[in-house]
């Protein structure tokens, strides 16, 4: 495929959509946060509040960084799908097709052929969650470290789970809590605990990783001063013990753990939705409707 000047210009625009959001996030952080001394473990910074009837709408680092991540992911999707061709002459199209095939295979394997259309939604969850955790590598506050963000995702997924559980009708959904009858209270508690556990699992793992990394890095700095502080001049102030280990921890907590939690959240979404869908009752209800509408 021959790339024209217009094609290249659009490509540059999409690349800027991927890069500029993170540059903007770094600029905002520099302008709004002053330097801190020692250990600094704080939540997301609040920029401003919008008055609302029940509770003020807070706009802070979590919300802004989430929006920046969404814009960057949109830019990536537009870039990968720009210039699609039947012959797939561009390498990016091969990458896009591979990503679609992998996510469809994962979705069908865990949810069944009926839920094949869920692949884009699952891809969105994976991308949003993973990138939201990985931006900590750029010094930005990860939205997944905010319980309000992961809680919002969990509530959205819970609504989706409930919707598919009620596909066979509200009566069948209500009866599912009384199977068996003695377990009804525990079944109700388990239903309520689903979004709570999903939110806290994701939030807790990402936040704990950030806290552990900061504590170890700060501890190594203090240990360096204690053991090597006697060295003259610059050598006595250089954090020798901070070289290597914090980077290795970052590989685990920021990259591996962040991507792992994104995969777990997406996997739980698939299992809860597919597992809660009453397929047999739904097919019976559907057959009954067809029989009534057909006048049989």
N, C-alpha and C positions, 0 to 999 in steps of 0.2 A: 504494500500500500504506500503510495507516494504522499508524503506529508507536505501540504501546502503551508504558506505563511499563516493563513487563517487557522489551520489545524494546530500548528505549533503555538500560536497565540492563545488558543483555548486551552491547550495543554499547560501552558505557563500559568494561566488563570487558575486552573484546578490545583496545580502544585502550590501556588500561593495560598489557596484555601486550606491546604494541609499544613503549611508551615506557619503562616501569619497568626493563626489563633494562639499557638503556643508562645510566639514572640510577644503578642499582646498580653498574654497571661503573665509572662515574666516581667514586662514593663509595669503592669498594674501592681504586681507584688512589690517591685522595687519602690514605686511611688507611694504605696500605702503602708508599707511595713518598714520600720526603722531597724537598725542593727540591735541584736540582743546579746547579752553576755551570759556565759555559762549554759546550763541546760535550759532549753526553751521548748516545752511540750504544751501546745495550746490547740484549741479547736479551730474551726474555720473562722476567719475574720469576717465580721459583719460590716458591710459597706453602708447600707441604708435600709430603712423599713418603710413599707407602703401601708398606710392605715387601711384596715379592713374591719368589717362589722364584728366578727367573732375574735379574731386574733390578727395582729399585724403580720403582713407578708415580709419575711426577712430575705434580703438579697445580700448574699455573702460570697465568700470564696467558692463554696461548694456549688452554688447555683451558676455562678459565672464560669467556673472551670468546666462544669458539665456542659454548658452551652458551647464553650470553645471546643470541647472534645467532639460534640455532635457535628459542628461545622467542619472540623478536620476530617472526621469519618465520611461526611457527605462529599468533601473534596476528593477523598481517596476513591470512593465509589464512582463518582463522575469521571475521574481520571481512568480507572480500570475499564469502564464501559464506553469510553470515548473512542469512536472509530471501529466499532464492532463490525465484523465481516463474516460472511459464510465460510471463507477459507481460513479464518483466524491467522492473518498474516502478522499481527502484532503480538509480542511476547506478553504484554499486559492482558490480552484477551485469554491467553492460555492460563494465566494466573487466576483470572476471574472465573473461567470455566472450572478450573480445578477447585476453587473455593466453593462454588455452587454444588459441584458433585460431592465434595466431602460433607458439607452441611446437610445436604439432602440424604446422604447415606446414613449419617448419624441420626437424623430425625426419624427416618423410616425404621432404622434398627431399634430405636428406643420407644417409638410411639406407634409404629405400624403404618401401613400404606395410606390409611384414612387421613392421617395427619401430615402428609407430605407437604401440604401448603404451609406448614408451620416453619419450614426451613428459613425463610427470610427473617421471621421474628426471632428465631433462635440465633441466627447470625448477628442480628442487631444487638441482642443481649450479650453475646460473647464479645463483640467488638467494643461496645460501650463500656462494659465492665472492665475488660482487659486494659484498654487505653486509659480509662479513668484511674486505674491503679499505677500504670507505667509512667504517667506524667510526673510522678514524684522523682524520677531520674533527672528531670529538668529543674528540680527545685520547687515545683508547683504543688499546692495542696491537693492530694487525691480526693475526689468526691466520694470514693468508696470508704474513706475514713470518717464519713459523716453518717450517723444513723438515720438522719432524715432522708438522705438520698437512697440508701439501700432499703429503708423502710418504704419509701414511695414505690420502688421497683417491686418489692414483695407484695404490697397491696394491689398493684396492677396485676401481678401474676395470680394472686389469690382470687381476684374478680374473674379472671379468665378460667381458673380452676373451677370455681363455683358455677360459672356459666355452663361449662361442659358437664358438670355433675348433674345439672338440672335439665339436660337435654331430653331426658325421658319423662320430664314433668316434675313439679314440686312435690307431689305425693311420694314418688319413688325416692326423691332426694331426702325427704323427711324420714322415710322408712329406713334409709341406710344408716341413720344414727341409732336405730333401735335393733341392730343386728349384732349380737343378741341384745335383748331388752336391758339386762343388768349392766351392760357395758355402755348404755346410752350417755351417762354423764362423762365418762372417759372419752367417748367418741366426739362429743361436743367440744371438750377441752382440747383434744387432738386437732380438731378442725381449726379452732382459734389459734392454736400454737403454731400452725403451719407458716403463716407469713412472719410471725415473730421469730421463729427459729431461722428462717431463710435470711431475714434482715440482719440478725445479730451474728450469725455465722460469718457472713461476708464482711460485715463491718468490723467485727472483733478480730478476725485474722489479719486484715490489712492494717488496722490501727496498731495492734500488738506488734506487728513486724516493724513498723516505723518507730515505735517507742523503744523496742529492744535495740535497734540499730543506733539510735541516738544515745542511749545509755551506755552501750559498749564503746562507741566512739569517744564519748566524753570521759569514760573511765580510763581508756587507753591514753588519752591526753594527760590526765592526772598522773597515771602510772609512769609515763615518760618523764614528767617533771621530777617525780620522786626518785627515779633510778638514774636518770641522765642529766638532771638539772645542774650537776657540778661542772659539766663541760663548758668551756669558755665561749662567750659571745653568742653568735647565732646558733651554734650547735646545741647549747643548753635549752633553747626555746623551740627547736625543731621537733615536731611530734613523730619520732621515729617509729614508735609502736603502732601508730595509726595507719602506717603504710601496709596495704595488703588485706588485712582482716576485714575492715569496714567494707571494702570493695567486694570481697567474697560474700559477706552477709547481704550486701545490696543485691547481688546476683540471685540469692535465694528469696529474700523477703520482698524485694521490689519486682523482680522479673518472674521467677518460678512460682512463688506463692501467689502473686497477683493474677497470673494467667491461670493457675490452678483453681483459684476461687471463682474466677469467671466461668471456667468449665463446670465446676460443681454447681454453681447457681443455674446455669443453663440446663445441666443434666437433671437437677431437681425439678425445674419447670416442666421438662418433658415428661418425667416420671409421674409427677402429681397430676398433670392434665390428662395424660393417657390412662393412668391408673384409676382416676376418678370417673372416667367416662363409662356409663352403664350401657355398653354396646348391645347386650342382649335385649334389655328392656327398651332401648331406643329403637332397635329394629322391629320389635313387636308393636310399638306405638306407631312407627312409620307405616307398617303393613296394615294396621287397623285404619289409619287415616286414608290410605289408598283405597281400601275396601269400601269405606264410607263414601268417599268422593266419587268412586266408580259406580256407586249405586248398586253394589252387589249385596 
